[in-house]
């Protein structure tokens, strides 16, 4: 990459997975015409993506056990230890259609889709990292294959954006785990499209499950993170200060507000969050996709990272 004058040398070519994903037609997606996609040119954690079409088809057409086996293999190959892959970005249009059609495994598939559309976490629950999907100016990161992970995540996010309308109805699924996972996936859609933001807010107004409410608040916050949307910042501030809101809503709104703003942590917000780290609330919050990856403390570890960033310089250096 360095000898070829930087990462943009192959931009917009057949070696750029962002370009390749953008060229996959609706006919190919809807018809599951896998042969129209150059799988062999892009890798996952175990080599070329040429084995992905068969696994996708097994997941789509097999019985519940066979489908589960295929999806487990896809997750291990495309999203090994939370690391995205170029082959995974190519798979997203098909995974989206599979999750809509299948009556089972929906939450798991959605989490794979969401993971492909986010940078690797590395346990990062900091103000900089908790709601950060990926940006074009993130530090350069490589996949195990040597491919540019920045491009894979960008391609995955754009693929997700192109088909976000197919996932929006899953916010109303009868299964709360599917509602959580769909909010997590939709939060990675770039450029904060109004349709996604409006649907997340509408679901929040009607949601009765505490864990799903927590996810919806964090998803609304993440969707606003890149542009620091002023209306969302004000909404999060109002929610966390509203004693009539449930505890999980107030806490997640406070976390989102911290991620969407700079400057010192206000004393009243710090005191509120420290008092909220109870044995009852912490497990509920740690069941959300945003916090369940933070090892050795979960919610309390997240607070420590937000309140004492000097103790975690590796997160800041990784992102800057």
C-alpha positions in Angstrom: 0.0 0.0 0.0 2.8 2.4 0.9 4.8 1.8 -2.2 1.7 2.5 -4.3 1.2 6.0 -2.7 -1.5 5.4 -0.1 -4.8 3.7 0.3 -6.6 5.5 -2.5 -4.4 4.0 -5.2 -7.0 1.2 -6.0 -10.0 3.3 -5.0 -12.9 2.9 -7.4 -11.5 -0.2 -9.1 -12.4 -3.9 -9.0 -10.0 -4.2 -6.1 -12.1 -1.8 -4.0 -14.8 -3.7 -2.2 -16.8 -0.4 -1.7 -17.0 -0.1 -5.5 -17.8 -3.8 -6.0 -20.7 -3.7 -3.5 -22.1 -0.6 -5.1 -22.3 -2.4 -8.4 -24.4 -5.4 -7.1 -27.8 -4.9 -8.8 -31.2 -5.3 -7.2 -31.8 -8.2 -9.6 -28.8 -10.0 -8.2 -29.7 -9.3 -4.6 -33.4 -10.3 -4.9 -32.6 -13.3 -7.1 -29.7 -14.6 -4.9 -27.6 -14.7 -8.1 -24.4 -15.4 -6.2 -22.4 -16.0 -9.4 -22.6 -12.4 -10.3 -20.4 -11.4 -7.3 -16.6 -11.8 -7.4 -16.3 -13.7 -4.2 -12.9 -15.2 -4.9 -11.3 -11.8 -5.2 -12.0 -10.9 -1.6 -11.1 -12.8 1.6 -12.6 -13.6 5.0 -10.7 -14.8 8.1 -9.9 -18.2 6.5 -9.2 -17.4 2.9 -11.0 -16.5 -0.3 -14.8 -15.9 -0.1 -15.5 -18.5 -2.6 -17.2 -20.7 0.0 -19.6 -18.0 1.1 -22.3 -18.5 -1.5 -22.9 -22.2 -0.6 -23.1 -21.2 3.1 -25.6 -18.4 2.3 -27.7 -20.8 0.3 -27.7 -23.4 3.0 -28.7 -20.7 5.6 -31.5 -19.6 3.3 -33.0 -22.9 2.2 -32.0 -25.4 4.9 -34.1 -26.5 7.9 -33.5 -24.9 11.2 -30.6 -27.1 12.2 -28.9 -26.9 8.8 -29.4 -23.2 8.6 -28.0 -22.7 12.1 -24.9 -24.7 11.1 -24.3 -22.5 8.0 -24.8 -19.3 9.9 -22.4 -20.4 12.6 -19.7 -21.0 9.9 -20.5 -17.7 8.2 -20.2 -15.8 11.5 -16.8 -17.4 12.2 -15.5 -16.7 8.7 -16.9 -13.3 8.0 -16.7 -11.8 11.5 -13.9 -13.6 13.2 -13.5 -12.2 16.7 -15.5 -9.1 15.8 -13.2 -8.2 12.9 -15.0 -7.3 9.6 -14.0 -8.7 6.3 -14.3 -7.8 2.6 -16.2 -11.0 1.9 -18.6 -10.1 4.7 -19.4 -6.8 3.0 -20.3 -8.6 -0.2 -22.5 -10.9 1.9 -24.6 -8.2 3.5 -27.2 -7.7 0.7 -27.9 -11.5 0.9 -27.9 -11.7 4.7 -30.4 -8.8 4.8 -32.8 -10.8 2.5 -32.2 -14.0 4.4 -33.0 -12.4 7.8 -36.2 -11.0 6.4 -37.4 -14.3 5.0 -36.3 -16.7 7.7 -38.6 -17.4 10.7 -35.6 -18.3 12.9 -32.1 -17.1 13.8 -33.0 -13.5 13.1 -31.3 -11.9 16.0 -28.0 -13.7 15.3 -28.0 -12.8 11.7 -28.7 -9.1 12.5 -25.8 -9.1 15.0 -23.5 -10.4 12.2 -24.7 -7.7 9.9 -24.2 -5.0 12.5 -20.7 -6.4 13.4 -19.7 -6.2 9.8 -20.8 -2.6 9.6 -18.8 -1.5 12.6 -15.1 -1.3 13.4 -13.6 -3.8 15.8 -14.4 -2.8 19.4 -11.5 -4.1 21.3 -13.6 -3.6 24.5 -13.9 0.1 23.9 -16.7 1.7 26.0 -15.2 5.2 26.0 -16.9 8.4 25.0 -14.9 8.3 21.7 -15.6 4.7 21.0 -18.9 3.4 22.4 -21.1 4.8 19.6 -18.5 5.0 16.9 -19.3 2.8 13.9 -16.5 3.9 11.5 -15.4 6.9 9.7 -13.3 7.5 6.6 -10.7 9.2 8.7 -10.3 6.4 11.2 -6.8 5.0 11.7 -5.8 2.5 9.0 -6.5 -1.1 10.1 -5.8 -4.3 8.2 -7.8 -7.5 8.2 -5.9 -10.9 8.8 -5.8 -11.2 5.0 -4.0 -7.9 4.6 -7.0 -6.2 3.1 -7.9 -2.7 4.3 -10.5 -3.1 7.0 -11.5 0.5 6.7 -12.8 -0.2 3.2 -14.6 -3.3 4.3 -16.5 -1.5 7.0 -17.4 1.4 4.7 -18.6 -1.1 2.1 -20.7 -2.9 4.7 -22.3 0.3 5.9 -23.2 1.4 2.4 -24.6 -2.1 1.6 -26.7 -1.9 4.8 -27.9 1.6 3.9 -29.0 0.5 0.5 -31.3 -2.1 2.0 -32.2 -0.5 5.3 -35.9 -0.2 4.4 -36.0 -4.0 4.3 -34.9 -4.2 8.0 -37.1 -1.4 9.4 -40.2 -3.7 9.8 -38.1 -5.9 12.1 -38.2 -3.1 14.7 -41.8 -4.3 15.3 -40.9 -8.0 15.5 -42.6 -10.0 18.2 -39.2 -11.2 19.6 -37.5 -8.6 21.8 -34.1 -9.9 20.9 -34.8 -9.3 17.2 -36.0 -5.7 18.0 -32.7 -5.2 19.9 -30.6 -6.6 17.1 -32.4 -4.7 14.4 -31.9 -1.4 16.3 -28.2 -2.3 16.6 -27.8 -3.0 12.9 -29.8 0.1 11.8 -27.6 2.3 14.0 -24.7 1.6 11.7 -26.4 3.1 8.6 -24.3 6.1 7.6 -25.5 9.7 7.0 -28.4 9.5 9.5 -31.3 8.9 7.0 -34.6 10.4 8.2 -36.5 7.1 7.6 -34.3 5.2 9.9 -34.2 7.9 12.6 -37.9 8.4 12.5 -38.6 4.6 12.8 -36.3 4.2 15.8 -38.1 7.1 17.5 -41.5 5.7 16.6 -40.6 2.3 18.0 -39.2 3.9 21.2 -42.6 5.6 21.8 -44.3 2.2 21.8 -41.7 -0.1 23.3 -42.4 -1.7 26.6 -39.4 -4.0 27.0 -36.7 -2.3 29.1 -33.7 -3.9 27.2 -35.2 -2.9 23.9 -35.8 0.6 25.1 -32.1 0.8 26.1 -31.0 -0.4 22.7 -33.3 2.1 20.9 -31.8 5.0 22.9 -28.3 4.0 22.1 -29.2 3.4 18.4 -30.7 6.9 18.1 -27.5 8.3 19.7 -25.2 6.3 17.4 -27.1 7.4 14.3 -26.4 11.0 15.3 -22.8 10.5 16.3 -20.9 11.3 13.2 -22.6 14.7 12.6 -23.3 15.4 16.3 -26.9 16.1 15.4 -28.0 19.0 17.7 -31.6 17.8 18.1 -30.5 14.4 19.3 -28.0 15.9 21.7 -30.9 18.0 23.2 -33.2 15.0 23.3 -30.6 12.9 25.2 -30.0 15.7 27.7 -33.8 16.0 28.3 -34.2 12.2 28.6 -31.5 11.6 31.2 -32.7 14.5 33.3 -36.4 13.4 33.2 -37.2 11.5 36.4 -40.3 10.2 34.8 -38.3 8.2 32.3 -37.4 4.6 33.2 -33.9 4.1 34.6 -32.6 2.3 31.5 -33.7 5.2 29.3 -32.1 7.8 31.5 -28.8 5.9 31.8 -28.5 5.2 28.1 -29.4 8.8 27.3 -26.7 10.0 29.6 -24.2 7.7 28.0 -25.2 8.8 24.6 -25.1 12.5 25.6 -21.5 12.0 26.8 -20.6 10.4 23.5 -22.2 13.2 21.5 -20.5 16.0 23.4 -17.0 17.1 24.5 -15.8 18.7 27.6 -15.7 17.6 31.3 -18.3 15.3 32.7 -20.9 17.3 34.6 -20.9 16.5 38.3 -24.6 15.9 38.4 -24.4 13.5 35.5 -21.5 11.6 37.0 -23.3 11.2 40.3 -26.4 10.0 38.6 -24.5 7.4 36.6 -22.5 6.2 39.6 -25.7 5.7 41.6 -27.3 3.9 38.6 -24.6 1.2 38.5 -26.7 -1.2 40.6 -26.8 -5.0 40.6 -30.3 -4.8 39.1 -29.7 -2.3 36.2 -26.2 -3.3 35.2 -27.1 -6.8 33.9 -29.9 -5.3 31.8 -27.6 -2.8 30.2 -24.9 -5.4 29.6 -27.4 -7.4 27.6 -27.4 -4.7 25.0 -25.0 -5.2 22.0 -23.1 -2.0 22.8 -22.1 -3.1 26.3 -21.9 -6.8 26.2 -18.5 -6.7 24.5 -16.9 -4.7 27.4 -15.2 -7.4 29.4 -14.1 -7.2 33.1 -16.9 -5.0 34.4 -19.4 -4.3 31.6 -21.4 -1.2 32.5 -19.1 -0.2 35.4 -16.1 -0.6 33.2 -17.7 1.6 30.6 -18.3 4.3 33.2 -14.6 4.1 34.3 -13.5 4.5 30.7 -15.7 7.5 30.2 -14.8 9.2 33.5 -11.1 8.4 33.4 -9.9 8.4 29.8 -6.3 8.9 30.9 -6.3 5.3 32.2 -7.1 4.0 28.7 -4.8 5.9 26.3 -4.8 2.9 23.9 -8.4 3.6 22.9 -7.6 7.2 22.0 -4.4 6.4 20.2 -6.2 3.7 18.2 -8.8 6.1 16.9 -6.8 9.3 16.5 
